């Protein structure tokens, strides 16, 4: 009973917090609309160009002012406005001397931000991850936007609209790119930047001599996967290894990119015996600490059995003539004929047995589907009561993946993918997501299954 009241209290707190958030958003929206009405009203003595300059501008926002070579840098071009306007990008920014991962989506939803005490509508023009390729000063590209601004002014006692054209350009931003530290021999230890860990597995721990086997190295984490290469391998004598094959599964809409890269190395043990693949080390550079970090796998033991002996053709006796086996040919033909007749009969029978589902079967299927929706709803209610951050994001991600498989609407699939991306950011990049929005997306997806 105490546990029930605890859950009830948590649920009530969640409802109160949700209502409070909605009320705050409504208040900000009302305030912004009022301020935009005042800013859009021109008096005879007002200068329209000056009003535009004071109330519409573009900001280039970066997560850092200095970074290392190859370190992911988040760059966001954002339009701020307090006027009624229609905007169009005429010159997109370029990034020379960099690799670029695009993060701009078609979901151009407006937000509200305070700048120097003034409330603005904001829109993301472009959002990218930039990976500098050389040290020195990196000048970020500029963006130009053409704006049609709508003002209101009085003429002969009537309020009329006046349209003004204005071209805005972002201010130039320069980032300092630092070289990676080197060891005593002035050789870079690694060009991979981020936070990672690695596990190693083999396809068969009990093998047969001269048979095919494979070693899989899976590197998981967040950061720059572009510069990631297969770690150095030291196979023991008696193992013949081949060129590694690589694959990756990445979420490029997260910053930094999160996911995994896998290297599969085919190999073959040549002789019978016990083999040990020693621990494998992978070194990367942690930009936050400014140090190189190594992660190491456990050693792997493989037991190899002797190969299956081949038949020696010299030991095969030929005392039996081929004519004694001629009866096998018609026997095989007869068996094949019987099998084909049986298969043809079964196929015709299965076709004849096909029938439309009965009313009872249709109802049972509907009840089963409703039960699935009810289970999803129950799990969602439990999520609302969960106050443990890690469990909340893990369970939310799991539920979103299951809903993604059951969902057929592309719009809801897009929302579920965004929830999964936010959960990954929270779990691996420690970036808190909007729980209220996540719950709302899941609720809509369940309702419209």
C-alpha positions, 0 to 999 in steps of 0.5 A, spaced: 500 500 500 505 504 501 508 503 494 502 505 491 501 511 495 508 513 493 507 512 485 500 516 486 504 521 489 510 521 483 504 521 478 501 527 481 508 531 481 509 529 474 502 532 472 503 538 476 510 539 473 507 538 466 501 543 467 506 548 470 511 547 464 505 548 459 503 554 463 510 557 462 510 556 455 503 559 454 505 565 458 512 566 454 508 565 447 503 571 449 508 575 451 512 574 445 506 575 440 505 582 444 512 584 443 512 582 436 505 587 435 509 593 438 515 592 434 511 591 427 508 597 428 511 603 425 510 610 427 511 616 422 518 618 425 520 611 425 526 608 421 524 601 418 531 599 417 533 601 424 527 597 426 529 591 422 537 591 425 534 591 432 530 586 431 532 581 426 539 578 426 543 571 425 547 568 430 553 563 429 553 558 435 559 553 436 560 549 442 567 551 443 572 556 441 578 552 440 578 544 438 583 539 436 584 536 429 579 531 428 575 533 434 567 534 432 565 541 433 558 543 433 556 549 429 549 552 428 546 558 424 540 560 427 535 566 425 532 571 431 526 575 429 521 579 433 518 581 427 513 578 422 518 576 416 518 570 411 526 568 410 529 565 404 537 562 404 540 565 398 548 563 400 549 557 404 555 557 408 561 552 406 567 549 410 574 549 407 579 544 410 574 540 414 569 534 414 562 535 415 556 531 418 550 534 416 545 535 422 540 540 419 533 536 418 526 538 415 523 539 422 524 547 422 520 548 428 520 555 432 523 556 439 523 562 443 529 565 446 531 571 451 537 575 448 539 581 453 532 581 456 528 581 449 524 575 447 525 572 440 522 567 435 528 563 433 529 558 427 535 553 425 538 555 418 543 550 418 546 545 423 552 541 422 558 537 425 565 540 423 571 536 423 577 540 422 583 537 418 589 541 419 591 546 425 591 553 425 585 558 424 578 555 422 574 561 419 567 558 419 562 560 412 557 565 412 550 565 411 546 570 407 538 570 408 533 574 404 527 577 409 521 580 407 519 584 413 511 586 414 510 592 418 504 596 420 503 603 419 497 608 419 495 612 413 489 617 413 486 613 419 487 606 417 492 601 419 495 598 412 501 593 411 508 595 408 513 590 406 520 591 406 526 587 403 532 586 408 538 581 406 542 579 413 548 576 413 552 572 419 558 575 422 564 571 421 567 566 426 574 564 427 575 557 431 582 555 433 584 548 431 590 545 436 594 539 434 594 533 437 599 531 443 605 527 441 609 522 444 616 522 446 618 520 438 614 526 436 609 521 433 601 521 434 599 516 438 592 516 435 587 520 431 581 518 433 577 523 438 572 521 443 570 516 448 570 509 446 570 502 449 571 495 445 569 488 446 572 482 442 569 475 440 570 469 436 565 466 432 568 459 435 572 458 441 572 450 439 575 450 432 577 445 427 584 445 424 584 449 417 577 451 418 574 458 417 573 462 424 573 470 425 575 475 430 570 481 431 572 487 434 566 492 436 568 499 438 562 503 441 562 510 444 561 517 441 566 521 437 569 521 430 568 515 427 571 517 421 579 516 423 578 510 426 582 504 424 582 497 426 587 496 432 593 492 431 593 485 432 598 480 434 595 473 433 600 467 435 604 462 431 599 457 427 594 462 426 593 465 419 589 471 419 586 475 413 584 482 411 579 485 416 572 487 414 569 493 417 562 496 418 558 501 422 552 503 425 552 510 427 547 516 429 549 522 425 543 526 428 547 526 435 552 530 437 557 528 437 556 522 433 554 515 437 554 508 435 559 502 433 564 500 428 565 493 427 572 490 424 571 482 423 578 479 421 577 472 418 582 467 420 584 459 420 588 455 425 593 451 422 594 445 427 591 442 433 592 445 440 590 450 444 591 458 442 590 464 446 589 471 442 592 476 447 589 482 449 587 487 444 589 495 445 585 501 442 587 508 444 583 514 443 584 521 445 579 524 450 579 531 448 575 533 455 581 531 459 586 532 453 589 525 454 590 519 450 586 513 453 587 506 452 581 500 452 583 493 452 579 487 451 580 480 455 584 474 452 581 469 448 582 462 448 581 457 442 581 450 443 583 447 436 581 439 434 584 435 429 582 436 422 577 430 419 582 426 415 581 425 408 579 419 404 586 416 401 584 414 394 589 408 394 585 405 399 579 404 395 578 397 393 575 396 386 573 389 386 566 391 385 564 392 378 559 398 376 554 394 373 552 391 380 549 398 382 545 400 375 539 398 379 540 404 383 538 409 377 531 407 376 530 406 384 532 413 385 527 415 379 522 412 382 523 415 389 523 422 386 517 421 382 513 419 388 515 425 392 513 429 386 506 426 386 506 427 393 508 434 393 503 436 388 497 433 391 499 437 398 499 443 394 493 442 391 490 440 397 493 446 401 490 451 395 483 448 396 483 449 404 484 456 403 478 460 406 476 467 408 477 468 416 471 467 420 467 472 424 470 469 431 477 469 428 477 476 426 474 478 433 480 474 436 485 477 432 482 484 434 482 482 441 489 480 441 491 487 437 488 491 443 491 487 448 498 489 445 496 496 445 494 495 452 500 493 454 504 498 451 499 503 454 501 500 461 508 500 460 508 508 458 504 509 465 510 506 468 515 510 465 511 516 467 512 514 474 520 512 473 524 517 477 531 514 475 534 517 469 538 511 466 532 506 467 527 512 464 531 513 458 533 505 457 526 503 458 523 509 453 528 507 448 526 500 448 519 501 448 520 506 442 524 501 438 518 496 439 513 501 437 517 503 431 516 496 429 509 496 430 507 503 427 506 504 420 505 511 419 511 515 417 510 521 421 509 517 427 516 513 425 519 520 425 517 522 432 519 515 435 526 516 431 527 522 434 525 519 441 530 514 440 536 519 438 534 523 445 535 517 449 542 515 446 544 522 447 542 522 455 545 515 455 551 516 452 553 523 451 549 525 458 545 530 455 538 531 458 532 530 454 525 533 454 521 527 457 514 531 457 515 531 449 518 524 449 512 521 453 507 525 448 510 522 442 509 515 445 502 516 447 500 519 440 504 513 437 500 508 441 493 511 440 494 511 432 497 504 432 
